[in-house]
Amino acid sequence: MLQTIHGVALGPGDPELLTLKGLRLLKEADVIFYPGSLHQGKKKSFVYPLLAYHNLENKELVGFYLEMSDNRTSAKEVYSNTVKQIEKVYAQGKKVCVVCEGDISLYASFSYILNELQTLNLPVNLIPGINSFTLGAAKHQVPLSLLNDKIAIIPRVNTMEEINTYFKNFDTLVLMKIRSGWQHFEKALIQQNLTCYYCERLGTDQEFITTDLQEVSKREIPYFSLLIIKKNRKDD
């Protein structure tokens, strides 16, 4: 009997921030595909320790590793090869899960795999998860929105002008993937004296949060980092 393929979000880093449904499906799975990164020939997976925490190492675990590059040619090849592997074990009647960090639909590697699975008309079910900026707001104990507040989620901002442009239409900005542009707008952002909530490596033992951007400027910004900015200034 052929099974449904499940895409399961693991959350931002804390292994306990995984839905009961997601954990049940992972425990029932025969094969779990998980993402990782490939840098200078070294493989690393952010999500593998989350699987290990839940004692899923006895499953057949298959990693697919993506080069850290803006060139998508290699990534597309990895996704295509992974889908071929998924199709093969699916045809064998095995229960398959494909996992990702964060939420399954927000900047998730699974979305590229999903597109190919749908093209093959394979049955897929998605299990959402907690995203990083929701956890960030909880850690800072600040609401992302109230009443009619509007929120924008923006990746790779490079200038203060871009930030100010978004504030014409939104009350809260969630800046994702800030590492690449931080050096270009950090000084201007500090001078604006806006209310900011910085987060990095949320849910892990290396978690760091602060509202002091001067402190952020002293740090090496990791890939897993984000910034929540409120329109109101600190002194309002």
Secondary structure, DSSP 8 states (H G I E B T S, - for coil): ----EEEEE-BSS-TT-S-HHHHHHHHH-SEEEEEEEEETTEEE-SSHHHHHHTT-TTSEEEEEEEESSS-HHHHHHHHHHHHHHHHHHHHTT--EEEEESB-TTSS-THHHHHHHHHHTT--EEEE----HHHHHHHHHT--S--TT--EEEEES---HHHHHHHTTT-SEEEEESGGGTHHHHHHHHHHHTEEEEEEESTTSTT-EEES-HHHHHTS---SSEEEEEEEEETT-
